[in-house]
Amino acid sequence: MLATLVGLFGDFDLAEEAVQQAFAVAAERWPRDGMPQTPGAWLTVTARNCAIDRIRRERTLAVKYRMLEVRPTIDEPDGSDMFRDERLELIFTCCHPALSREAQVALTLRSLGGLTTAEIARAFLVEEPTMAQRLVRAKRKIRDAGIPFRVPSPEKLAGRLQSVLAVVYLIFNEGYDARSELCGEAIRLGVALTELMPAEQEVWGLLALMLLQDSRRAARVAEGEVVLLADQDRSLWDHEQILAGRGALERALSLGGGRGAYVLQGQIAAAHAQERSDWPRVAALYGELALLTDSPVVELNRAVAIAQTRGPQAGLDLLDGLQLDSYHYLHATRGEFLRRLDRRAEAAVAYARALELVHAAPERRLLERRLGEVGCPSC
């Protein structure tokens, strides 16, 4: 609905307000009058009408009407063919080069992924007010500059690709941690991108990565607690999805041209998607990825792989100097290495710091159990 209205009016704030009004009207009328035969169509038409009413109230109908004349309108639909794939268009609108990379990703997470400002701020490791300001500036720039709502021409696609891939993967990651419906949305968008850009290696690499990671979802949480990879029941993995992920990875590698960040991560996921994780290969791939990205999060993951091959002290040595103090995985990983080294008091401090930062309930329960195992320093 939001994508449809942004496409019609070119104004994020107007679209968001109209969608909210449509749901408010539905909440009032449907219990009394019954649900319409095509509720999605009803909501979208109602939201469109709410937006037009607001335009009239603001006495700018003449300006906005010219905008409507060159954009597709929504007739009263029968529900059978209501929507084009406007979400892909919305991504490319948000990833216009006139916006900064951070604004591109944040705005798409807010508009397409439905994430709150606080959730997006956590994904970027910044304060919520900072992220709120970025979102306001990005929406205003799209409105004032008249940035078009469409998939760009083929010659411009490559320039938008990295931002779009980053957006899709961040949507997937947010779903992987807390909201599983977002994983399905990200994978669907990944498939759509492979159809739009079938010769792009990184597009196939991202799809492979998401399919392989998502194949473990059923085994990742048990009794409300996160289950670490080494402890997962691999019979619960979706093996058809693993085959699909490997197929996408093979397609990526067949395109040649070196290995980008998503292809490398897809290979890492494939190294885990077997009877036993190939930790030496995972460590080597993370080393290659670290050189490519210069990312402290990649270095953290490399430390985990090194610990599996050379012991927890080797992994612990690699954590020193990583600028990730507000990232709970750093402290959880440090606590795990220290626990394995039987340095219980230090492990407890690390787990306690991770608990201060974690938000997802299943991960919180795991950390609480670990803290109880090593002993709480304040108890």
Secondary structure, DSSP 8 states (H G I E B T S, - for coil): -HHHHHHHH--HHHHHHHHHHHHHHHHHHHHHH---SSHHHHHHHHHHHHHHHHHHHTT-HHHHHHHHHTS-------SSS---SHHHHHHHHHT-TTS-HHHHHHHHHHHTS---HHHHHHHHTS-HHHHHHHHHHHHHHHHHHT---S---HHHHHHHHHHHHHHHHHHHHHHHHT-HHHHHHHHHHHHHHHHH-TT-HHHHHHHHHHHHHHTTHHHHEETTEE--GGGS-GGGS-HHHHHHHHHHHHHHHHT-S---HHHHHHHHHHHHSSSS--HHHHHHHHHHHHHHH--HHHHHHHHHHHHHHH-HHHHHHHHTT-S-TT-HHHHHHHHHHHHHTT-HHHHHHHHHHHHHH---HHHHHHHHHHHHHH--TT-
